[in-house]
Amino acid sequence: MSVGRETRLSAWIERFAAHFAEEGIPLIGGRILGYLLVCQPVERTAAELSQELEASSGSISTNLKYLVNVGLVTKRTRRGRQAAEYRINEKAWTDFIQRKLNAIASVQLLTDDGMRLLSGDPERAMRLKAVDHLYGWLSEELPALWERRPASPK
């Protein structure tokens, strides 16, 4: 790959990491995810990730454990090789999104409970009603959208 392309990919990995930091994934974890999505070959050791991402081995190790625990990255060891290799778990992204959809549904249940508690007090319920309305709409609309999602490319 050209130097210019690698520079643009590095910038993209940073943007990817920043986005997922807002989703609750540590910045280094997001960098690991972004890098593992575009690296060739597809598997990397922790040492290789540390070097490529210019991050401490401790930070890489901590974030790899987190990403493996949440299922977004898989770890593989091979006989005769000391270092484990890590790769993106492409199938786990569906589960990742499903958990987010479930979280939306759980907020709607909470706001619905709050609306029942405030049923005789419309003034106090006004702000909660706006949130409940939004999450209610999302809870109704997103499942149908999710069912229409395209199959993953091969």
C-alpha positions in Angstrom: 0.0 0.0 0.0 1.1 3.5 -0.6 2.3 5.8 2.2 -0.6 8.2 1.4 -3.1 5.4 1.7 -1.6 4.2 5.1 -1.7 7.8 6.4 -5.4 8.1 5.4 -6.1 4.7 7.0 -4.4 5.8 10.2 -6.7 8.9 10.2 -9.7 6.7 9.6 -8.8 4.4 12.5 -8.6 7.5 14.8 -12.0 8.7 13.6 -13.4 5.1 14.1 -11.9 5.0 17.6 -13.3 8.4 18.5 -16.8 7.3 17.4 -16.7 4.2 19.5 -15.3 6.1 22.5 -18.7 7.9 22.5 -20.3 4.4 22.5 -18.4 3.5 25.7 -15.4 1.6 24.2 -12.1 2.9 25.4 -10.1 4.9 22.8 -7.4 2.3 22.5 -10.1 -0.4 22.2 -11.6 1.5 19.3 -8.2 1.9 17.6 -7.7 -1.9 18.0 -11.1 -2.5 16.4 -10.5 -0.1 13.6 -7.1 -1.5 12.9 -8.3 -5.2 13.0 -11.0 -4.3 10.5 -8.5 -3.2 7.9 -5.2 -4.9 8.6 -3.6 -7.5 6.4 -3.1 -10.3 7.4 -6.3 -10.3 9.5 -4.7 -11.7 12.7 -2.3 -9.7 14.9 -0.5 -10.4 18.1 -0.6 -8.0 21.0 3.0 -7.0 20.3 2.2 -6.2 16.7 -0.8 -4.2 17.7 1.3 -2.3 20.2 3.8 -1.4 17.6 1.3 -0.6 14.8 -0.9 1.6 17.1 2.0 3.1 19.0 0.4 2.1 22.3 1.8 0.6 25.5 1.7 -3.2 25.8 -0.3 -2.8 29.0 -2.9 -0.7 27.3 -3.2 -3.1 24.4 -3.4 -6.1 26.7 -6.2 -4.5 28.9 -8.2 -3.4 25.9 -7.8 -6.8 24.1 -9.2 -8.5 27.2 -12.1 -6.1 27.2 -12.8 -6.6 23.5 -12.5 -10.4 23.8 -14.9 -10.4 26.8 -17.5 -8.4 24.9 -17.1 -10.7 21.9 -15.9 -8.2 19.3 -12.5 -9.7 19.0 -11.5 -13.4 19.1 -8.2 -14.8 20.5 -6.5 -17.8 19.0 -3.4 -19.6 20.2 -1.5 -22.0 18.0 0.7 -24.9 19.0 4.3 -24.0 18.6 3.6 -20.3 18.8 3.9 -18.4 22.1 1.9 -15.3 21.2 -1.8 -15.4 20.9 -3.3 -13.9 17.8 -6.4 -11.6 17.7 -8.9 -10.9 15.0 -12.2 -9.2 14.5 -15.2 -11.4 15.2 -17.3 -10.3 12.3 -20.4 -12.2 13.5 -20.4 -10.4 16.8 -21.4 -7.0 15.3 -24.9 -8.3 15.0 -25.0 -9.1 18.7 -23.4 -5.7 19.5 -26.2 -3.9 17.7 -28.9 -6.2 19.2 -27.7 -5.2 22.7 -28.1 -1.5 21.7 -31.6 -2.2 20.5 -32.4 -4.0 23.7 -31.0 -1.0 25.7 -33.4 1.2 23.8 -36.3 -1.1 24.7 -35.3 -1.1 28.4 -35.2 2.7 28.5 -38.7 2.7 27.1 -39.9 0.3 29.9 -38.3 2.7 32.4 -40.0 5.8 31.0 -43.3 3.9 30.7 -43.0 3.0 34.4 -42.3 6.7 35.3 -45.3 7.8 33.3 -47.5 5.5 35.3 -46.1 6.9 38.5 -46.8 10.4 37.4 -50.2 9.7 35.9 -52.0 12.2 38.1 -49.4 14.9 37.7 -49.1 16.0 34.1 -46.9 19.0 34.9 -44.2 16.8 36.4 -44.6 14.2 33.7 -44.1 16.7 30.8 -40.4 16.2 30.3 -40.6 12.5 30.8 -43.5 12.2 28.3 -41.2 13.6 25.5 -38.6 11.0 26.3 -41.1 8.2 26.7 -42.7 9.2 23.3 -39.4 9.0 21.5 -38.3 5.7 23.0 -41.8 4.3 22.5 -41.6 5.2 18.8 -38.0 3.7 18.6 -39.1 0.5 20.4 -42.0 0.1 17.9 -40.1 0.9 14.7 -36.6 -0.5 15.1 -37.5 -4.2 15.4 -39.1 -4.2 11.9 -36.1 -2.4 10.5 -33.8 -4.8 12.2 -35.6 -7.8 10.7 -35.1 -6.3 7.2 -31.4 -6.0 7.6 -29.4 -7.4 4.7 -27.3 -10.6 5.1 -23.6 -10.1 5.8 -21.5 -10.0 2.6 -19.4 -13.1 2.0 
